[in-house]
Amino acid sequence: MSSFTKKYLTKKSEDLSKWYNEVILKAQLADYAPVRGCMVIRPYGYSLWEGIQNFMDGLIKKRGVKNAYFPIFIPEKFLNLEKEHVAGFAPHLAVVTIAGGEELKERLVVRPTSETVMYAMYKQWTQSWRDLPILINQWNNVVRWEKRTYLFLRTSEFLWQEGHCAHATHEESHDLVLWALDVYQKTYVDLLAMYGVAGIKSEAEKFAGADRTYTYEMLMPDGKALQGCTSHDLGQNFAKAFDWSVQDEKGEKLYPWQNSWGYSTRSIGGLVMTHSDDQGLVLPPMIAPVQIVIIPIFKNEKEKIVKYCQKLEDNLRSYRLEIDNKEGETAGYKFNKWEVKGVPLRIEVGEKEVQKEEVTIVRRDSGSKLVVKLANLKNEISSLLNEIQQEAFLRHKKFTEENTHEVNAYEEFKEIMQTKRGFLKSFWCENVLCEKKIKDETKATTRCLPLGTKKEEGKCVYCGNEARHRWLFAQSY
């Protein structure tokens, strides 16, 4: 039987984890690599990443941030310069001790992130405030050795972009931190049709070495949260750790203010979980590698049908489109194949369609069919794709809102986390001990303090002490 056969897909509602892995494998997004914890991203999956890159890279360059590349190997001493940073990454480091057949005098870390190696170079390139700002981004891979891995969501090696900028003032640096967060939110909302909550991480959950970390948190179908990105205000921490200073306008010592921000292939895992169903992938049109597939249905008049399909292709050149005229596969098999791969629209063309100068269009998200005259096709396709994109976002927004609860009592908090889960908005006193106990007892963490949250008078959901804000809690991946 083919890998595209639907009956071999586990139901999403019965076993989300098993269903998720099956969809990724059967839709040919990725596969398990020979190295434990790593994955091979197949062409169809990589085209999703390329779509994200193309969308985001334009926004990054528009801001004046330029792409560069830095080495994958980092001298271990660099990480040791920033104690909080190395403590955060130590359990996940991959270290090279032998190279060229000889033991290295100085061990090399395979980059878990690039702050240290990049800032060592920034120090060499700058002498005064005139050399600032430095606005650099790179698209690369990083390695964080994971004990438990999950295709796309958590792998020992993954792809991402990481921006690292340095400024003469904190105001300028912080402005870029918020800009990066906005770019990520725009990518999720406009491209991937995923709703989420932007906010600030707690002290315990922030990036190691940062003064403040911002995040975009999204709720997945099993009620767990997915951290979609992070943008960090690094203050002057790394500059001081590296003893990197420049002369300011008065000739005095200035430690540059820095920020870093990253977005990874984890987003593809969230995309799969959020929109897809028991039949396979469901892809929003803006990110779909193939937006329309044309399937000719041959009985007689094959030549006329082929010419008609070519005419359709000419009319729809502005869209990402494929004609599936592969020999040896039935029309039903092809329907199933492209359904698993999540193509938003399927156009069916048989003798009847050719004779009447029309097409039959099938929506992947709803399965609904409609017959459209050739003369109206372009307008109808544009309208349908826009509608599918918008409805995908609204479905996820509705799901998130329906599974977000204000909770004041800890017993209710525990009960929800043991059953349906979701986002819980609860008062928290911001004491790290309470945060740890909540995590130990319920597996829920503070996901963020949503941006724009107003101060209120309340009691901590755990200890009952005074609290000023409702924080967002959830179990997470």
C-alpha positions in Angstrom: 0.0 0.0 0.0 1.2 3.6 -0.6 2.5 5.8 2.1 -0.3 8.2 1.1 -3.1 5.8 2.1 -5.4 7.6 4.5 -6.5 4.6 6.6 -2.9 4.3 7.9 -3.2 7.8 9.6 -4.0 7.7 13.3 -6.8 10.0 14.2 -5.6 13.4 15.6 -8.1 13.2 18.4 -7.0 9.8 19.5 -3.2 10.1 19.7 -1.9 13.6 18.7 1.8 12.6 19.0 1.5 9.5 16.8 -0.7 11.4 14.3 1.8 14.2 14.2 4.7 12.0 13.4 2.7 10.1 10.8 1.6 13.2 9.0 5.1 14.6 8.8 6.4 11.3 7.4 3.6 10.6 5.0 3.4 14.2 3.7 7.2 13.9 3.1 8.1 16.9 5.2 10.9 15.2 7.0 12.4 11.9 8.1 14.5 10.5 10.9 18.3 10.9 10.3 20.9 8.2 11.0 22.1 10.3 13.9 19.8 10.0 16.9 17.8 13.2 17.6 18.4 14.7 14.2 16.1 14.9 11.2 16.4 15.1 7.4 14.2 17.9 6.1 12.8 16.7 2.7 12.2 19.1 -0.2 8.5 19.6 0.5 9.3 20.5 4.1 12.3 22.6 3.2 10.1 24.6 0.8 8.0 25.6 3.9 11.2 26.9 5.5 12.1 28.7 2.3 8.7 30.4 2.3 9.3 31.6 5.9 12.8 32.8 5.0 11.6 34.7 2.0 8.8 36.4 4.0 11.0 37.3 7.0 14.2 38.1 5.2 12.6 41.0 3.3 11.3 42.5 6.6 14.8 42.1 8.2 16.6 43.8 5.3 14.0 46.6 5.2 15.1 47.4 8.7 18.7 47.7 7.6 19.9 44.4 9.2 22.3 42.6 6.9 22.9 38.9 6.6 26.3 37.4 7.4 27.8 34.0 8.5 29.9 33.0 11.4 31.6 29.7 12.2 29.8 26.7 13.7 32.8 26.1 16.1 33.2 28.3 19.1 36.2 28.3 21.5 34.9 26.9 24.8 36.5 29.8 26.7 34.2 32.2 24.9 31.1 30.6 26.5 32.8 30.6 29.9 33.2 34.4 29.8 29.4 34.9 30.4 28.6 32.6 33.4 24.8 32.8 33.2 24.9 32.1 29.5 27.1 29.0 29.7 25.1 27.7 32.7 21.9 27.9 30.7 23.4 25.9 27.7 25.8 23.5 29.5 23.5 20.5 29.6 22.9 20.7 25.8 26.4 21.4 24.5 28.1 19.2 21.9 31.9 19.6 22.3 34.7 18.7 19.8 37.8 17.3 21.5 39.6 15.6 18.5 40.2 17.0 15.1 42.5 16.0 12.3 43.3 12.9 14.3 44.8 14.9 17.2 43.4 15.9 20.5 42.7 19.6 20.6 44.5 21.9 23.0 41.4 23.9 23.3 38.0 22.3 23.2 35.5 23.6 20.6 31.7 23.9 21.2 29.4 23.3 18.3 27.3 26.5 18.4 24.1 26.3 20.4 23.7 30.0 19.6 26.1 32.6 18.3 26.3 35.4 20.8 29.8 34.7 22.0 31.6 34.1 18.6 29.8 37.1 17.0 30.5 39.5 19.8 34.2 38.6 19.8 34.3 39.8 16.2 32.2 42.9 16.9 34.8 43.9 19.5 37.5 43.7 16.8 35.5 45.8 14.4 34.6 48.8 16.6 36.6 51.6 18.2 34.1 54.4 18.7 30.4 55.2 18.8 30.6 55.9 15.0 31.0 52.2 14.4 27.6 51.6 15.9 25.0 50.3 15.4 26.0 46.8 14.2 23.0 45.2 12.5 23.6 41.6 11.6 21.5 38.5 11.1 22.4 35.0 10.0 20.4 32.1 8.7 22.2 28.9 10.0 22.0 25.7 12.0 22.6 25.2 15.7 23.1 22.2 17.9 21.5 21.7 21.3 21.8 18.1 22.3 18.4 16.9 23.4 17.5 13.8 25.3 13.9 13.7 24.1 13.4 14.8 20.5 10.3 15.5 18.4 10.4 16.1 14.6 10.6 19.9 14.0 9.5 20.7 17.6 12.7 19.6 19.4 15.7 18.2 17.6 19.4 18.2 18.4 20.1 20.2 15.3 17.7 22.7 13.8 17.6 25.6 11.4 16.9 29.2 12.4 17.7 32.8 12.0 19.5 34.7 14.7 19.8 38.4 14.7 22.5 40.1 16.8 22.7 43.9 17.0 24.7 46.4 19.1 23.8 50.0 19.7 25.1 53.2 21.4 21.9 53.5 23.6 19.6 51.2 25.4 16.5 53.0 23.9 17.7 52.2 20.4 18.5 48.6 21.3 15.2 48.0 23.0 13.3 49.5 20.1 14.9 46.8 17.8 13.9 44.1 20.3 10.3 45.0 20.0 10.6 45.4 16.2 11.9 41.8 16.0 9.0 40.5 18.1 6.6 42.3 15.7 8.3 40.7 12.7 7.8 37.3 14.2 4.2 38.0 15.1 3.5 39.2 11.6 5.1 36.0 10.2 2.8 33.8 12.3 -0.3 35.8 11.7 0.0 36.8 8.1 1.9 33.9 6.7 1.2 30.9 8.9 -2.3 31.9 10.1 -1.4 31.2 13.7 -2.8 33.2 16.6 -0.8 33.7 19.7 0.0 35.9 22.7 3.1 38.2 22.7 4.6 38.9 26.1 7.5 39.0 28.5 9.2 35.9 30.0 9.7 35.6 33.8 13.2 35.9 35.3 13.4 32.1 35.5 12.2 31.5 32.0 14.2 34.3 30.2 17.2 33.7 28.0 20.4 33.0 29.9 22.4 36.3 29.9 19.5 38.5 29.0 18.0 41.4 31.0 14.5 40.7 29.5 13.1 38.2 27.0 10.0 38.6 24.8 8.1 35.7 23.3 5.1 34.8 21.1 3.2 31.8 22.7 0.7 29.7 20.8 -1.8 27.1 22.0 -1.6 23.7 20.3 -4.6 21.2 19.9 -3.6 19.2 23.0 -3.7 22.3 25.2 0.0 22.7 25.4 1.8 25.9 24.6 4.5 26.3 21.9 7.1 29.1 22.2 7.2 30.4 18.7 10.2 32.7 19.0 12.2 34.9 21.3 13.6 38.4 21.3 16.1 39.4 23.9 17.2 42.6 25.5 20.8 41.7 26.5 21.5 45.0 28.1 25.3 45.5 28.4 25.9 42.0 29.9 27.9 40.5 27.0 29.8 43.7 26.3 31.0 43.7 29.8 31.8 40.0 29.9 33.9 40.4 26.8 35.4 43.7 28.0 34.1 45.3 24.8 33.9 49.0 24.9 34.1 51.9 22.5 34.5 55.7 23.0 31.3 57.6 23.1 30.9 61.2 21.7 32.6 62.6 24.8 35.6 60.2 24.5 34.4 58.2 27.5 34.1 54.4 27.8 30.8 53.0 26.4 29.7 49.4 26.6 27.4 48.7 23.6 23.8 47.8 24.3 22.9 44.6 22.6 20.0 42.4 21.5 19.5 39.0 20.0 16.4 37.4 18.4 15.6 34.1 16.9 13.0 32.1 15.0 13.4 28.4 14.0 12.1 25.4 12.1 10.1 24.7 15.2 7.5 26.9 13.7 6.8 24.3 11.0 5.9 21.8 13.7 3.4 24.3 15.2 2.0 24.9 11.7 1.4 21.1 11.2 -0.3 20.7 14.6 -2.4 23.8 14.4 -4.2 23.4 11.1 -3.9 19.7 10.0 -6.6 17.0 10.3 -7.2 13.3 10.1 -6.6 13.3 6.4 -3.1 14.8 6.7 -1.7 18.3 6.2 -3.8 21.4 5.9 -1.7 24.4 4.8 -2.7 28.0 4.7 -2.4 29.3 1.1 0.2 31.9 1.9 2.8 29.3 3.0 1.7 26.3 0.9 4.5 25.2 -1.5 1.7 24.2 -3.9 -1.4 26.4 -3.7 -3.3 24.6 -6.5 -3.1 21.2 -8.0 -4.8 20.4 -11.3 -5.7 16.8 -11.7 -6.8 15.6 -15.2 -9.3 12.7 -15.1 -8.8 10.6 -18.3 -11.4 8.4 -19.8 -11.5 9.5 -23.4 -10.5 12.7 -25.1 -7.1 12.7 -23.3 -5.5 15.2 -25.7 -8.3 17.7 -25.2 -8.1 17.4 -21.4 -4.3 17.9 -21.4 -4.7 21.0 -23.6 -7.4 22.3 -21.3 -5.2 21.8 -18.2 -2.4 23.7 -19.9 -4.8 26.5 -20.6 -5.7 26.6 -16.9 -2.0 26.7 -16.0 -1.4 29.7 -18.3 -4.3 31.5 -16.7 -3.1 30.8 -13.2 0.6 31.5 -13.5 0.6 33.9 -10.6 0.0 31.0 -8.2 2.1 28.2 -7.1 0.6 25.4 -9.2 1.2 21.8 -10.3 -0.5 19.6 -12.9 -0.5 16.0 -11.8 -0.5 14.0 -15.0 1.7 11.2 -13.7 1.0 7.9 -15.4 0.0 4.8 -13.5 -2.0 6.5 -10.7 -5.7 6.7 -10.5 -7.5 10.0 -10.0 -8.6 8.8 -6.5 -5.1 8.0 -5.6 -4.0 11.5 -6.7 -6.8 13.1 -4.7 -5.6 11.3 -1.6 -1.9 12.1 -2.2 -2.5 15.8 -2.5 -4.9 15.8 0.4 -2.2 14.3 2.6 0.2 17.0 1.4 -2.3 19.8 2.4 -2.7 21.6 -1.0 -5.4 24.3 -0.4 -7.2 23.9 -3.7 -7.7 20.9 -6.0 -9.0 21.5 -9.5 -10.5 18.5 -11.3 -10.7 18.4 -15.0 -12.6 15.7 -17.0 -14.5 15.6 -20.2 -17.5 17.3 -18.7 -15.4 20.3 -17.6 -13.8 20.6 -21.0 -17.1 20.5 -22.8 -18.7 23.1 -20.5 -15.6 25.3 -20.2 -15.6 25.0 -16.4 -13.7 23.4 -13.6 -14.6 21.6 -10.3 -12.7 23.1 -7.4 -12.3 21.2 -4.0 -11.2 23.0 -0.9 -8.8 21.0 1.3 -9.8 22.6 4.6 -13.6 22.0 4.3 -13.8 19.4 1.5 -16.5 21.6 -0.2 -16.8 21.5 -3.9 -17.9 24.2 -6.4 -18.2 24.4 -10.1 -16.7 27.5 -11.7 -16.8 28.8 -15.3 -13.4 29.3 -16.9 -14.2 33.0 -17.4 -14.6 33.5 -13.7 -11.8 31.3 -12.6 -9.1 33.8 -11.7 -11.4 35.9 -9.5 -12.8 32.9 -7.8 -9.4 31.4 -7.0 -8.2 34.7 -5.5 -11.3 34.9 -3.4 -11.1 31.3 -2.2 -7.4 31.5 -1.2 -8.0 34.7 0.7 -11.0 33.1 2.5 -9.1 29.9 3.3 -6.2 31.9 4.8 -8.4 34.1 6.9 -10.6 31.3 8.1 -7.5 29.3 9.2 -6.4 32.1 11.4 -9.8 32.7 12.9 -10.2 29.0 13.7 -7.0 29.0 15.7 -7.9 32.3 17.4 -11.3 30.9 18.4 -9.7 27.7 19.7 -7.2 29.7 21.7 -9.8 32.0 23.2 -12.1 29.1 24.1 -9.2 27.3 25.9 -8.0 30.4 27.8 -9.3 30.6 31.4 -9.0 33.0 34.3 -8.3 30.9 37.3 -8.0 32.1 40.9 -8.0 28.9 42.9 -5.1 26.5 42.9 -7.2 23.4 43.1 -9.0 24.5 39.8 -5.6 25.3 38.3 -4.4 21.8 39.1 -7.5 20.1 37.8 -7.4 21.9 34.5 -3.7 21.1 34.0 -4.5 17.4 34.7 -7.3 17.3 32.2 -8.0 19.6 29.2 -5.0 22.0 29.8 -4.9 25.3 28.0 -3.8 28.8 28.8 -4.5 29.8 32.4 -4.5 33.5 33.4 -3.7 33.6 37.1 -2.3 36.0 39.6 1.3 35.2 40.5 3.4 37.0 43.2 6.5 36.7 40.9 8.4 34.8 43.5 10.6 32.2 41.8 9.9 29.6 44.6 6.1 29.7 43.8 6.9 29.4 40.1 9.0 26.4 40.7 6.5 24.7 43.0 3.7 25.2 40.4 5.9 23.7 37.7 6.9 20.7 39.9 3.3 20.0 40.9 1.4 20.7 37.6 4.1 20.7 34.9 2.8 24.2 34.0 5.2 27.1 33.5 4.8 30.8 33.3 4.6 31.3 29.5 4.6 35.1 29.6 3.1 38.3 31.0 1.1 39.4 28.0 2.1 42.8 26.6 -0.3 45.5 27.7 -1.4 43.7 30.8 -2.7 46.2 33.4 -1.8 46.1 37.0 -4.6 44.6 39.2 -4.9 43.8 42.9 -5.0 40.0 43.5 -3.7 37.0 45.4 -1.1 34.6 44.1 -2.8 31.5 42.9 -0.2 29.4 44.8 0.8 31.2 48.0 -2.0 33.7 48.4 0.4 36.7 48.8 -0.2 40.0 47.0 0.1 39.9 43.3 -0.1 42.7 40.7 -0.5 40.8 37.4 -2.2 37.8 35.8 0.4 35.8 34.1 -0.2 33.2 31.4 0.5 29.6 32.5 0.5 26.4 30.4 2.3 23.2 30.0 4.7 23.3 27.0 6.7 21.4 24.5 
